Amino acid sequence: MSNDSNIAIVIPCFKVQDHIKEVVNTIPEYVKHIILVNDCSTDNTAEVIESLAQTNKKIVIIHHAVNKGVGGAMITGFKKAIELNADIAVKLDGDGQMDSTYIPLLLEPIITNKADFTKGNRFKDHIAIRQMPMIRRIGNIGLSFLIKAASGYWNVFDPTNGFIAINKETLNALDWNRIHQRYFFESSMLIELYHVNAVIQDVPMKAKYGSEVSNLSVTKTLVEFPPKLLAGWARRILLKYFLYEFNIASLYIITGVPLFVCGLYYGISNYIKYIDLKMAAPTGTVIIPTLMITLGFQLLLAAINFDIGNYPKKQ
């Protein structure tokens, strides 16, 4: 089936002079196009990929005049894949961190129309998880939860994994102006995929870590990602439950939020009031906010439960 499909591999290249040749050489024969996006590398990456292109006619090279980040490189590469009329585009890092033997597993659900977008999942293999650097493991746990909430894809177990494949229809449907150009790329892409109703499927694979050096700053991730994810979550809830649809979860939200917030405010303000008066609060003053907070919390839990199962699925 792969031989009948126009498959394009998109590789963002930034300071990968020591790895890119091996990465290109491991790409399956049935791939029709290999798009190498040199993101203004400061080493000899440009010379290395130009040399590779002389012997491999599948290679298409794009040079960025300024560094745009991994997201910017991928957007350039995906747009080129659209120009080449690729049926499926696959992201493959240029540093050798992604094992190209898993490419067929990423392609299969899309080719058989089980998914529009596939994504690697490193957490199925517990042995591989132990090999993952501790800082990445801890960061992935926290980020994964936040990204699931922001994107709505609660079924995606490893949302920070950048080994992905996407079909032509979804590529054309995405609003590329809303895709982040730096390290928030994968997360912002998941958020936008939800709005085009793309079906995502996990593909189990082992994590692979070698001599590559990550350019991602942990400090910048902790500072920059949460506000962006919060904005993505708020936009998704507003559009999904109050603009595009109005369902039972919408009712849970519009009743649960006021009950919980008002109950919390009423309870705290009266607690402070009677503390200052050095008096015991009347029974009703205690029971009313308690009931409001409890009922509001239960309604919000019901909304969350509905949202967890409300991700895009194949009909």
C-alpha positions as CSV (number, residue, x, y, z in Angstrom):
1,M,0.0,0.0,0.0
2,S,2.9,2.3,0.7
3,N,4.2,2.0,-2.9
4,D,0.8,3.4,-4.1
5,S,1.0,6.5,-1.9
6,N,3.0,9.7,-2.4
7,I,4.9,9.8,0.9
8,A,7.0,12.8,1.8
9,I,9.5,12.9,4.7
10,V,10.1,16.3,6.2
11,I,13.3,16.8,8.1
12,P,14.0,20.0,10.0
13,C,17.8,20.5,10.0
14,F,19.6,22.6,12.5
15,K,23.2,21.8,13.3
16,V,22.9,18.2,12.3
17,Q,26.0,17.8,10.2
18,D,27.0,14.6,12.1
19,H,23.7,12.9,11.9
20,I,21.8,13.9,8.8
21,K,23.5,11.5,6.3
22,E,22.7,8.5,8.4
23,V,19.1,9.7,8.9
24,V,18.6,10.1,5.2
25,N,20.2,6.7,4.4
26,T,17.7,4.9,6.7
27,I,14.6,6.3,5.0
28,P,12.5,3.5,3.3
29,E,12.8,3.2,-0.5
30,Y,9.0,3.7,-1.1
31,V,9.3,7.3,0.1
32,K,8.9,9.6,-2.9
33,H,10.2,12.9,-1.5
34,I,12.7,13.8,1.2
35,I,12.3,17.5,2.2
36,L,15.3,18.8,4.0
37,V,14.8,22.3,5.6
38,N,18.0,23.9,6.6
39,D,17.0,26.3,9.4
40,C,20.0,28.6,9.0
41,S,22.4,26.2,10.6
42,T,25.7,27.7,11.8
43,D,27.7,24.5,11.2
44,N,28.3,22.6,7.9
45,T,24.7,21.2,7.7
46,A,24.1,23.1,4.4
47,E,27.1,21.7,2.7
48,V,26.3,18.1,3.9
49,I,22.7,18.1,2.6
50,E,23.7,19.7,-0.7
51,S,26.2,16.8,-1.1
52,L,23.5,14.3,-0.3
53,A,21.1,15.8,-2.9
54,Q,23.7,15.2,-5.6
55,T,23.3,11.5,-5.2
56,N,19.7,11.2,-4.1
57,K,17.2,12.7,-6.5
58,K,14.4,12.4,-4.0
59,I,15.9,15.1,-1.9
60,V,14.3,18.6,-2.0
61,I,16.3,21.2,-0.1
62,I,15.0,24.5,1.3
63,H,17.3,27.0,3.0
64,H,16.0,29.5,5.6
65,A,17.8,32.9,5.5
66,V,17.0,33.3,9.2
67,N,16.4,30.7,11.9
68,K,12.7,30.1,12.4
69,G,12.9,27.3,14.9
70,V,11.7,23.7,14.6
71,G,8.1,24.8,14.0
72,G,9.0,27.3,11.3
73,A,11.1,24.6,9.6
74,M,8.3,22.1,9.8
75,I,5.7,24.6,8.5
76,T,8.0,25.3,5.5
77,G,8.4,21.6,4.9
78,F,4.7,20.7,5.2
79,K,3.8,23.5,2.8
80,K,6.3,22.0,0.3
81,A,4.8,18.6,0.8
82,I,1.4,20.1,-0.1
83,E,3.0,21.6,-3.3
84,L,4.4,18.1,-4.1
85,N,0.9,16.7,-3.7
86,A,2.0,14.3,-1.0
87,D,-0.7,12.0,0.3
88,I,1.1,11.7,3.7
89,A,3.9,13.8,5.3
90,V,6.1,12.4,8.0
91,K,8.2,14.5,10.4
92,L,11.6,12.9,11.0
93,D,14.2,14.7,13.2
94,G,17.6,15.3,11.6
95,D,19.6,14.4,14.7
96,G,18.9,10.6,14.6
97,Q,16.7,10.6,17.7
98,M,13.8,9.0,15.7
99,D,14.0,5.4,14.5
100,S,13.0,5.4,10.9
101,T,12.0,1.7,11.1
102,Y,8.8,2.9,12.8
103,I,7.7,4.9,9.7
104,P,5.6,2.1,8.3
105,L,3.7,1.9,11.6
106,L,3.0,5.6,11.4
107,L,1.7,5.3,7.9
108,E,-0.5,2.2,8.2
109,P,-3.4,3.8,10.2
110,I,-3.5,6.7,7.8
111,I,-3.3,4.6,4.6
112,T,-6.1,2.3,5.9
113,N,-8.2,5.4,6.9
114,K,-8.2,4.6,10.6
115,A,-6.6,8.0,11.4
116,D,-5.8,11.4,9.9
117,F,-2.7,11.9,12.1
118,T,-0.5,9.4,13.9
119,K,1.9,10.1,16.7
120,G,4.6,8.1,18.4
121,N,4.1,6.8,21.9
122,R,7.2,6.1,23.9
123,F,5.4,5.2,27.1
124,K,4.2,1.7,26.1
125,D,7.6,0.3,26.6
126,H,8.6,0.5,30.3
127,I,12.2,-0.6,29.6
128,A,12.6,2.3,27.2
129,I,11.1,4.7,29.7
130,R,13.9,3.9,32.2
131,Q,16.4,4.8,29.5
132,M,14.8,8.2,29.0
133,P,16.7,11.0,30.8
134,M,15.1,11.8,34.2
135,I,14.5,15.5,33.4
136,R,12.7,14.6,30.2
137,R,10.6,12.0,32.0
138,I,9.5,14.4,34.7
139,G,8.8,17.2,32.2
140,N,6.8,14.9,29.9
141,I,4.5,13.8,32.7
142,G,3.5,17.3,33.6
143,L,3.4,18.7,30.1
144,S,1.4,15.7,28.8
145,F,-1.4,16.4,31.1
146,L,-1.5,20.1,30.3
147,I,-1.4,19.4,26.5
148,K,-4.2,16.8,26.7
149,A,-6.4,19.4,28.5
150,A,-5.5,22.2,26.1
151,S,-5.9,20.1,22.9
152,G,-8.8,17.9,23.9
153,Y,-6.9,14.8,22.8
154,W,-7.1,12.9,26.1
155,N,-6.6,9.6,24.1
156,V,-3.1,10.7,23.1
157,F,-0.7,9.2,25.7
158,D,2.6,10.9,24.6
159,P,1.5,14.3,23.2
160,T,5.1,15.8,23.4
161,N,6.4,13.2,21.0
162,G,7.5,14.8,17.7
163,F,7.5,11.7,15.5
164,I,4.3,12.3,13.5
165,A,2.6,11.6,10.2
166,I,-0.4,13.5,8.7
167,N,-2.6,13.0,5.7
168,K,-3.1,15.5,2.8
169,E,-6.6,16.5,3.7
170,T,-5.6,17.5,7.2
171,L,-2.5,19.4,6.0
172,N,-4.7,21.5,3.8
173,A,-7.3,22.1,6.5
174,L,-4.9,23.5,9.1
175,D,-4.5,27.2,9.8
176,W,-0.8,27.5,9.6
177,N,-0.9,31.0,11.0
178,R,-1.9,29.6,14.3
179,I,0.9,27.0,14.5
180,H,3.8,28.0,16.7
181,Q,7.2,28.3,15.0
182,R,9.4,27.3,17.9
183,Y,9.3,24.5,20.4
184,F,5.6,24.9,21.1
185,F,5.1,23.6,17.6
186,E,3.9,20.0,18.5
187,S,1.6,21.3,21.2
188,S,0.1,24.0,19.1
189,M,-0.4,21.6,16.2
190,L,-2.4,19.3,18.4
191,I,-4.5,22.2,19.5
192,E,-5.3,23.2,15.9
193,L,-5.9,19.5,14.8
194,Y,-8.8,19.4,17.3
195,H,-10.5,22.3,15.5
196,V,-10.4,20.5,12.1
197,N,-11.7,17.4,13.7
198,A,-8.6,15.3,12.9
199,V,-8.6,11.7,14.3
200,I,-5.3,10.9,16.0
201,Q,-3.9,7.4,16.8
202,D,-0.9,6.5,19.0
203,V,1.8,4.3,17.6
204,P,3.9,2.5,20.3
205,M,7.6,2.9,19.8
206,K,10.8,2.9,21.8
207,A,12.5,6.1,22.8
208,K,15.9,6.5,21.2
209,Y,18.6,8.7,22.8
210,G,22.1,9.0,21.4
211,S,24.8,11.7,21.1
212,E,22.3,14.4,20.0
213,V,22.1,17.6,22.0
214,S,18.7,19.1,22.7
215,N,18.3,22.8,22.1
216,L,15.2,23.0,24.2
217,S,15.6,25.1,27.4
218,V,13.8,23.5,30.4
219,T,13.4,27.0,32.0
220,K,11.9,28.5,28.8
221,T,9.5,25.5,28.6
222,L,8.3,26.0,32.2
223,V,7.8,29.7,31.7
224,E,6.4,29.8,28.1
225,F,4.3,26.7,27.7
226,P,1.7,27.0,30.6
227,P,0.3,30.4,29.5
228,K,0.1,29.2,25.8
229,L,-1.6,26.0,26.9
230,L,-4.1,27.9,29.1
231,A,-5.0,30.2,26.2
232,G,-5.4,27.1,23.9
233,W,-7.6,25.4,26.5
234,A,-9.8,28.5,27.0
235,R,-10.2,28.9,23.2
236,R,-11.1,25.2,22.7
237,I,-13.7,25.2,25.5
238,L,-15.3,28.4,24.2
239,L,-15.4,27.3,20.5
240,K,-16.3,23.6,21.2
241,Y,-19.0,24.0,23.8
242,F,-20.5,27.5,23.2
243,L,-20.0,28.4,19.6
244,Y,-19.8,25.2,17.4
245,E,-21.9,23.1,19.8
246,F,-24.1,23.4,22.9
247,N,-24.5,20.1,24.7
248,I,-24.8,18.7,28.2
249,A,-21.2,19.6,29.0
250,S,-22.1,23.2,28.1
251,L,-24.8,23.1,30.8
252,Y,-22.5,21.6,33.3
253,I,-20.0,24.4,32.8
254,I,-22.4,27.3,32.9
255,T,-24.0,26.0,36.1
256,G,-21.0,24.5,37.7
257,V,-18.6,27.4,37.4
258,P,-21.0,30.1,39.0
259,L,-22.0,27.6,41.8
260,F,-18.4,26.8,42.6
261,V,-17.0,30.3,42.4
262,C,-19.9,32.0,44.3
263,G,-19.9,29.3,46.9
264,L,-16.1,29.7,47.4
265,Y,-16.4,33.5,47.6
266,Y,-19.4,33.3,50.0
267,G,-17.8,30.8,52.2
268,I,-14.4,32.6,52.5
269,S,-15.9,36.0,53.0
270,N,-18.2,34.8,55.8
271,Y,-15.3,32.8,57.3
272,I,-13.3,36.0,57.5
273,K,-16.3,38.0,58.8
274,Y,-17.0,35.7,61.7
275,I,-13.3,35.2,62.5
276,D,-13.1,39.0,62.9
277,L,-16.3,39.1,65.0
278,K,-14.9,36.2,67.1
279,M,-18.2,34.4,66.7
280,A,-19.3,31.0,65.5
281,A,-20.9,31.2,62.1
282,P,-24.6,30.2,61.9
283,T,-25.3,26.7,60.6
284,G,-27.0,28.0,57.4
285,T,-24.0,30.2,56.6
286,V,-21.8,27.1,56.7
287,I,-24.1,24.7,54.9
288,I,-25.1,27.0,52.0
289,P,-21.5,27.6,50.6
290,T,-20.6,23.9,51.3
291,L,-23.5,22.7,49.2
292,M,-22.7,25.3,46.4
293,I,-19.1,24.3,46.3
294,T,-19.9,20.5,46.4
295,L,-22.5,20.8,43.7
296,G,-20.4,23.1,41.5
297,F,-17.4,20.8,41.8
298,Q,-19.5,17.7,40.9
299,L,-20.9,19.5,37.8
300,L,-17.4,20.5,36.7
301,L,-16.2,16.9,37.2
302,A,-19.1,15.8,35.0
303,A,-18.1,18.3,32.3
304,I,-14.5,17.0,32.5
305,N,-15.6,13.4,32.2
306,F,-17.7,14.3,29.1
307,D,-14.8,16.2,27.5
308,I,-12.4,13.3,28.1
309,G,-14.5,11.1,25.9
310,N,-15.4,13.8,23.3
311,Y,-12.2,13.7,21.2
312,P,-12.6,13.3,17.4
313,K,-13.2,9.7,16.3
314,K,-13.8,7.9,13.0
315,Q,-17.5,7.4,12.2
